[in-house]
Amino acid sequence: MTTCDILVLGLGAMGSAAAYQLAKRGAKVVGIDRFAPPHSFGSSHGDSRITRLAIGEGAHYTPLAMRSHELWRAIETETGANLMTQSGGLMISSPDRTSKLHVDDFFGNTVAAAERFGIAHEILDAREIRRRFPPFSVRDGEIGYYEPDAGFLRPEACVREQISLARKYGADIRTGETALGFEPSPSKVTVTTDKGRYEASMLIVAAGPWLPELLGPRYAQAFRIYRQCLFWFDATGPIAPFQPPNFPIFIWEVQGPSQAIYGFPAIDGAHGGVKVATQQYEATTTPGTVNREVSREEIAAMHATFVAPYLPGLGSKCLKAVSCLYTVTPDSGFVIDRHPESANVIVASPCSGHGFKHSAAIGEALAELATIGTPRLDLSAFKFERLLKPSA
């Protein structure tokens, strides 16, 4: 039996941040992951993740994003790593949109959050979008929100550096070890893995798509797992128009398809391609049964439906395509809360397809919740109980 103050299950975006923040505060921490993060089996991979400050999913997320930006810069200073690039961000929408991203009125919510929190931004009409960012084939009537401090994160580097810092501050990081379950009691939590047993005063479950199987049937019903595909298409002409600062990260509620698209500049040069993706919420899966390969048919359909009509400077040649997993709640919101039956178990599932940008601040909030009981940021919108059906 290994004992510790706090045990963290899962060392992806949220778990690595929590382990680092806890260890930095002097807690005796054990972190466990079934793989060796950063890895490509969950939700924290794919070379890049969007970060933005004015959050269209709701203004209550913006303080998390703002604090995360501060923490990413602090981690960069401590480690020398390059984690965040503020290349600018462009959100495009219109009254004729047929797609939406996570919530109704994503665009309007983004503008409202920027105005509420004093975030620098511009509103661009279609003509101005075409002038400043020629690769976007926008239609008349489409409108843009441009945020100069938005950009992208390097997710694998973010996870790697926070795990490294957790070790630096004394955390016991154990990889290649699979959690089988946990048993809480009023004063402790016992965790069983395929390699041993642990006893902790507090448990943080940040297991991403493996969360439902750890929580059991009643609580698993609050989460669905969806396979997503990411594509890197080659430019047909010069790469410069797709590189920063000429080309920002973007989120586009398009006209025609039912799914919005998002993407990144050519952050790895002429031979890295331009990453473009969308999000599907029709077919569920599990981390054990998901098809991790992306087919030629999927690549061709992605280009024909979501790339060629909107970014005509990108050809059909796909340089790379990978899949990842979203863990999604019915309202696309986060869960950052104590387990409904166990005050010494904290559940952290802030995925729903828009969690990574907030992960540094969430790790800090988890550390504060586990050690002093009250985080500095308001987590009241992320209560578990809102998602639970009454028991029979």
C-alpha positions as CSV (number, residue, x, y, z in Angstrom):
1,M,0.0,0.0,0.0
2,T,1.4,3.4,-1.1
3,T,0.2,6.4,0.8
4,C,0.0,10.0,-0.2
5,D,-1.8,13.2,0.4
6,I,-3.4,13.5,-3.0
7,L,-3.6,11.0,-5.9
8,V,-4.3,12.2,-9.4
9,L,-5.7,9.7,-11.9
10,G,-4.9,10.7,-15.5
11,L,-2.1,13.0,-16.5
12,G,-3.3,14.6,-19.6
13,A,-4.2,18.3,-19.8
14,M,-6.0,18.6,-16.5
15,G,-4.2,15.9,-14.5
16,S,-0.7,17.1,-15.4
17,A,-1.6,20.7,-14.5
18,A,-3.2,19.5,-11.2
19,A,-0.1,17.3,-10.3
20,Y,2.2,20.3,-11.0
21,Q,0.2,22.8,-9.0
22,L,-0.2,20.4,-6.0
23,A,3.5,19.4,-5.9
24,K,4.4,23.1,-6.1
25,R,2.3,23.7,-3.0
26,G,4.2,21.0,-1.1
27,A,1.6,18.3,-1.2
28,K,2.7,14.7,-1.3
29,V,1.3,13.8,-4.7
30,V,1.1,10.5,-6.7
31,G,0.1,10.8,-10.4
32,I,-0.9,7.8,-12.4
33,D,-1.6,7.3,-16.1
34,R,-2.1,4.1,-18.1
35,F,0.2,5.4,-20.8
36,A,3.2,7.7,-20.8
37,P,1.9,11.3,-21.4
38,P,2.0,13.1,-23.6
39,H,0.4,10.3,-25.7
40,S,-2.0,10.1,-28.7
41,F,-4.7,7.9,-27.2
42,G,-6.9,10.5,-25.4
43,S,-7.7,14.2,-25.9
44,S,-4.4,16.1,-25.4
45,H,-2.6,15.6,-28.7
46,G,-2.6,16.8,-32.2
47,D,0.2,19.4,-32.2
48,S,-2.0,22.4,-31.5
49,R,-5.0,23.6,-29.5
50,I,-6.8,26.9,-29.9
51,T,-6.6,29.4,-27.1
52,R,-8.8,32.5,-26.9
53,L,-9.8,34.9,-24.1
54,A,-13.4,35.9,-25.0
55,I,-15.2,32.6,-24.6
56,G,-18.3,32.1,-26.7
57,E,-19.4,29.0,-24.6
58,G,-20.1,31.5,-21.8
59,A,-18.6,34.4,-20.1
60,H,-18.0,32.4,-16.9
61,Y,-15.2,30.6,-18.8
62,T,-13.2,33.8,-19.6
63,P,-11.6,34.1,-16.2
64,L,-10.2,30.6,-16.6
65,A,-8.8,31.5,-20.0
66,M,-7.2,34.7,-18.8
67,R,-5.6,33.0,-15.8
68,S,-4.4,30.2,-18.0
69,H,-2.6,32.7,-20.2
70,E,-0.8,34.0,-17.1
71,L,0.2,30.5,-16.1
72,W,1.4,29.4,-19.5
73,R,3.7,32.4,-19.6
74,A,5.0,31.6,-16.1
75,I,5.6,28.0,-17.0
76,E,7.5,29.1,-20.2
77,T,9.7,31.4,-18.0
78,E,10.5,28.5,-15.6
79,T,11.1,25.9,-18.2
80,G,12.3,27.7,-21.3
81,A,9.7,25.9,-23.3
82,N,7.6,27.4,-26.1
83,L,4.0,26.6,-25.2
84,M,1.8,29.5,-26.4
85,T,1.8,31.6,-29.6
86,Q,-0.6,34.5,-29.8
87,S,-1.0,34.6,-33.5
88,G,-4.5,36.2,-33.4
89,G,-7.9,34.6,-33.7
90,L,-10.8,35.1,-36.1
91,M,-14.3,33.9,-35.4
92,I,-16.7,34.0,-38.4
93,S,-20.4,33.7,-38.4
94,S,-23.6,35.1,-40.0
95,P,-27.4,35.1,-39.6
96,D,-27.4,32.5,-42.3
97,R,-25.2,30.0,-40.6
98,T,-26.3,26.4,-40.6
99,S,-23.7,25.2,-38.1
100,K,-23.0,26.0,-34.5
101,L,-20.1,25.5,-32.1
102,H,-21.0,24.0,-28.7
103,V,-23.7,26.6,-27.9
104,D,-26.3,28.8,-29.5
105,D,-25.1,32.3,-30.4
106,F,-21.4,31.5,-30.0
107,F,-20.4,34.6,-31.9
108,G,-22.6,36.9,-29.9
109,N,-21.5,35.4,-26.7
110,T,-17.8,35.9,-27.8
111,V,-18.4,39.6,-28.5
112,A,-20.3,40.1,-25.2
113,A,-17.5,38.4,-23.2
114,A,-14.9,40.6,-24.9
115,E,-16.8,43.7,-24.0
116,R,-17.5,42.6,-20.4
117,F,-13.8,41.8,-19.7
118,G,-12.2,44.5,-21.7
119,I,-10.5,42.1,-24.2
120,A,-9.0,43.8,-27.2
121,H,-11.0,42.9,-30.4
122,E,-12.3,44.2,-33.7
123,I,-15.5,43.4,-35.6
124,L,-14.8,42.9,-39.3
125,D,-17.2,42.8,-42.2
126,A,-16.8,40.4,-45.1
127,R,-14.9,42.9,-47.2
128,E,-12.4,43.6,-44.4
129,I,-11.9,39.8,-43.8
130,R,-11.1,39.3,-47.4
131,R,-8.7,42.2,-47.4
132,R,-6.8,41.2,-44.3
133,F,-7.0,37.5,-44.6
134,P,-7.4,36.5,-48.3
135,P,-7.3,32.7,-47.8
136,F,-10.8,32.8,-46.2
137,S,-13.5,32.7,-48.9
138,V,-16.2,34.4,-46.9
139,R,-19.6,35.3,-48.3
140,D,-21.2,38.7,-48.2
141,G,-23.1,39.1,-44.9
142,E,-20.6,37.1,-42.9
143,I,-18.9,38.9,-40.1
144,G,-15.7,38.4,-38.1
145,Y,-14.6,38.9,-34.6
146,Y,-10.8,39.3,-34.5
147,E,-8.9,38.9,-31.2
148,P,-5.2,39.7,-31.4
149,D,-4.3,37.9,-28.2
150,A,-5.8,34.6,-29.3
151,G,-3.6,31.9,-30.7
152,F,-2.5,28.3,-30.2
153,L,-1.0,26.1,-27.6
154,R,1.3,23.1,-28.1
155,P,-0.6,20.5,-26.1
156,E,2.1,17.8,-26.0
157,A,4.7,20.3,-24.7
158,C,2.2,21.7,-22.2
159,V,1.6,18.2,-20.7
160,R,5.3,17.3,-20.9
161,E,6.5,20.4,-19.1
162,Q,3.9,20.3,-16.3
163,I,4.7,16.6,-15.6
164,S,8.4,17.6,-15.6
165,L,7.7,20.4,-13.1
166,A,5.5,18.1,-11.0
167,R,8.5,15.7,-10.7
168,K,10.8,18.7,-10.0
169,Y,8.6,19.6,-7.0
170,G,8.5,16.1,-5.6
171,A,5.5,14.4,-7.2
172,D,5.7,10.6,-7.7
173,I,4.7,10.1,-11.4
174,R,3.8,6.6,-12.3
175,T,3.1,5.8,-16.0
176,G,2.1,2.6,-17.7
177,E,-0.2,1.8,-14.8
178,T,-4.0,1.4,-15.2
179,A,-6.4,2.4,-12.5
180,L,-9.1,-0.3,-11.9
181,G,-11.3,1.5,-9.4
182,F,-11.5,3.5,-6.2
183,E,-13.2,3.1,-2.9
184,P,-13.9,6.2,-0.8
185,S,-14.4,6.3,2.9
186,P,-15.0,9.4,5.2
187,S,-11.3,9.9,5.8
188,K,-9.5,8.4,2.8
189,V,-9.7,6.9,-0.7
190,T,-8.3,3.6,-1.7
191,V,-7.3,3.2,-5.3
192,T,-6.6,-0.1,-7.0
193,T,-4.4,-0.4,-10.1
194,D,-3.1,-3.3,-12.1
195,K,0.2,-2.8,-10.2
196,G,-0.8,-2.1,-6.6
197,R,-3.0,-0.3,-4.1
198,Y,-2.8,3.3,-2.9
199,E,-4.3,5.2,0.0
200,A,-4.8,9.0,-0.3
201,S,-6.6,11.7,1.7
202,M,-7.9,13.1,-1.6
203,L,-8.4,11.7,-5.1
204,I,-8.6,13.8,-8.3
205,V,-10.1,11.8,-11.2
206,A,-9.0,13.5,-14.5
207,A,-9.2,10.4,-16.7
208,G,-10.7,12.0,-19.8
209,P,-12.5,9.4,-21.9
210,W,-11.8,6.7,-19.3
211,L,-13.7,8.7,-16.7
212,P,-17.1,7.0,-17.3
213,E,-15.8,3.5,-16.6
214,L,-14.2,4.6,-13.4
215,L,-17.3,6.5,-12.1
216,G,-19.8,3.6,-12.7
217,P,-23.2,3.5,-14.5
218,R,-25.1,6.1,-12.5
219,Y,-22.5,8.9,-13.1
220,A,-21.3,7.6,-16.4
221,Q,-24.6,8.6,-18.0
222,A,-23.5,12.3,-17.8
223,F,-20.7,11.8,-20.3
224,R,-20.5,10.7,-24.0
225,I,-17.3,9.9,-25.9
226,Y,-17.0,11.0,-29.5
227,R,-14.3,10.3,-32.1
228,Q,-13.0,13.4,-33.9
229,C,-10.7,13.7,-36.8
230,L,-7.9,16.3,-37.4
231,F,-6.5,17.0,-40.9
232,W,-3.4,18.8,-42.2
233,F,-3.9,19.9,-45.9
234,D,-1.1,21.1,-48.2
235,A,-1.3,24.6,-49.7
236,T,-1.5,24.7,-53.5
237,G,0.6,27.9,-53.7
238,P,3.0,29.7,-51.4
239,I,2.7,28.9,-47.7
240,A,3.2,32.5,-46.5
241,P,-0.5,33.5,-46.7
242,F,-1.2,30.7,-44.3
243,Q,1.6,31.5,-41.8
244,P,1.4,33.8,-38.8
245,P,0.8,36.7,-38.7
246,N,-0.9,36.5,-42.1
247,F,-3.3,33.7,-41.0
248,P,-4.9,33.5,-37.6
249,I,-6.4,30.6,-35.8
250,F,-10.1,30.5,-36.8
251,I,-13.5,29.2,-35.8
252,W,-16.1,29.4,-38.6
253,E,-19.9,28.8,-38.2
254,V,-20.3,28.1,-41.9
255,Q,-23.3,28.3,-44.2
256,G,-24.3,24.9,-45.7
257,P,-22.9,22.1,-43.5
258,S,-24.3,21.3,-40.1
259,Q,-20.8,21.3,-38.5
260,A,-18.6,24.4,-37.8
261,I,-15.0,24.3,-38.8
262,Y,-11.9,25.5,-37.1
263,G,-8.2,25.6,-37.9
264,F,-4.7,26.9,-37.4
265,P,-2.0,28.6,-39.3
266,A,0.8,26.6,-40.9
267,I,2.7,26.5,-37.6
268,D,5.3,24.0,-38.8
269,G,6.3,25.6,-42.0
270,A,5.9,24.7,-45.6
271,H,5.9,21.0,-45.1
272,G,3.6,20.8,-42.1
273,G,0.4,21.7,-43.7
274,V,-2.6,23.7,-42.5
275,K,-4.6,21.9,-39.8
276,V,-8.4,22.1,-40.3
277,A,-11.0,20.1,-38.4
278,T,-14.7,19.9,-37.5
279,Q,-16.7,18.2,-34.7
280,Q,-19.2,15.4,-34.8
281,Y,-21.7,14.5,-32.1
282,E,-23.7,11.7,-33.8
283,A,-21.7,8.5,-33.2
284,T,-20.4,7.6,-29.7
285,T,-17.5,5.4,-29.0
286,T,-15.2,4.3,-26.2
287,P,-11.4,4.5,-25.8
288,G,-11.2,0.8,-26.1
289,T,-13.2,0.3,-29.3
290,V,-12.6,3.6,-31.2
291,N,-11.2,3.4,-34.7
292,R,-8.0,5.4,-34.4
293,E,-7.2,5.4,-38.1
294,V,-8.5,8.1,-40.5
295,S,-9.6,6.7,-43.8
296,R,-9.1,8.0,-47.3
297,E,-12.8,8.4,-47.6
298,E,-12.9,10.6,-44.5
299,I,-10.1,12.7,-45.9
300,A,-11.8,13.2,-49.2
301,A,-15.1,14.1,-47.6
302,M,-13.5,16.5,-45.3
303,H,-11.8,18.4,-48.1
304,A,-14.8,18.4,-50.4
305,T,-17.3,19.6,-47.8
306,F,-15.3,21.7,-45.3
307,V,-12.1,22.8,-46.9
308,A,-12.4,23.5,-50.7
309,P,-15.5,25.8,-50.4
310,Y,-14.0,27.9,-47.6
311,L,-10.2,27.7,-48.0
312,P,-9.7,27.2,-51.7
313,G,-5.9,27.7,-51.3
314,L,-5.7,24.3,-49.7
315,G,-5.5,21.4,-52.0
316,S,-6.8,17.9,-51.5
317,K,-3.4,16.5,-50.6
318,C,-3.6,15.5,-46.9
319,L,-0.2,15.5,-45.2
320,K,-1.4,14.0,-42.0
321,A,-4.7,12.9,-40.3
322,V,-5.2,11.7,-36.8
323,S,-8.2,11.0,-34.5
324,C,-8.8,12.1,-31.0
325,L,-11.5,11.7,-28.3
326,Y,-13.9,14.2,-26.8
327,T,-15.6,13.6,-23.5
328,V,-18.8,15.6,-23.7
329,T,-21.6,16.5,-21.3
330,P,-25.2,17.2,-22.4
331,D,-24.8,21.0,-22.1
332,S,-21.2,20.9,-23.4
333,G,-20.0,22.3,-20.1
334,F,-17.3,21.3,-17.7
335,V,-17.5,19.2,-14.5
336,I,-15.1,20.4,-11.8
337,D,-16.6,19.3,-8.6
338,R,-16.6,16.9,-5.7
339,H,-18.1,13.5,-6.3
340,P,-21.8,13.6,-5.3
341,E,-21.2,10.8,-2.8
342,S,-17.7,11.5,-1.7
343,A,-16.3,14.8,-0.6
344,N,-12.7,13.5,-0.8
345,V,-13.1,12.6,-4.5
346,I,-12.9,15.4,-7.1
347,V,-14.0,14.9,-10.6
348,A,-12.4,16.9,-13.3
349,S,-13.9,16.5,-16.8
350,P,-13.6,19.9,-18.5
351,C,-13.4,18.5,-22.0
352,S,-16.5,18.8,-24.2
353,G,-14.2,19.8,-27.0
354,H,-13.1,23.2,-25.6
355,G,-11.1,22.4,-22.4
356,F,-7.4,22.5,-23.2
357,K,-7.1,26.3,-23.3
358,H,-8.4,26.4,-19.7
359,S,-6.3,23.5,-18.4
360,A,-3.6,25.5,-16.6
361,A,-6.1,27.5,-14.5
362,I,-8.2,24.3,-13.9
363,G,-5.1,22.6,-12.6
364,E,-4.5,25.5,-10.2
365,A,-8.2,25.4,-9.2
366,L,-8.1,21.7,-8.5
367,A,-5.0,22.1,-6.3
368,E,-6.8,24.8,-4.4
369,L,-10.0,22.8,-4.1
370,A,-8.0,19.8,-2.8
371,T,-5.8,21.7,-0.3
372,I,-7.7,24.7,1.0
373,G,-11.2,23.9,-0.1
374,T,-12.0,27.1,-2.0
375,P,-10.5,28.0,-5.4
376,R,-9.8,31.6,-6.3
377,L,-11.9,31.3,-9.4
378,D,-15.7,30.7,-9.4
379,L,-16.4,27.1,-10.3
380,S,-20.1,27.1,-9.5
381,A,-21.2,26.7,-13.1
382,F,-19.4,23.3,-13.2
383,K,-21.3,21.4,-10.5
384,F,-21.8,17.7,-11.2
385,E,-25.4,17.8,-9.9
386,R,-26.8,19.7,-12.9
387,L,-26.2,16.7,-15.1
388,L,-27.6,13.9,-12.9
389,K,-30.9,12.3,-13.3
390,P,-32.8,11.6,-10.0
391,S,-32.1,8.1,-8.7
392,A,-35.0,5.7,-8.8
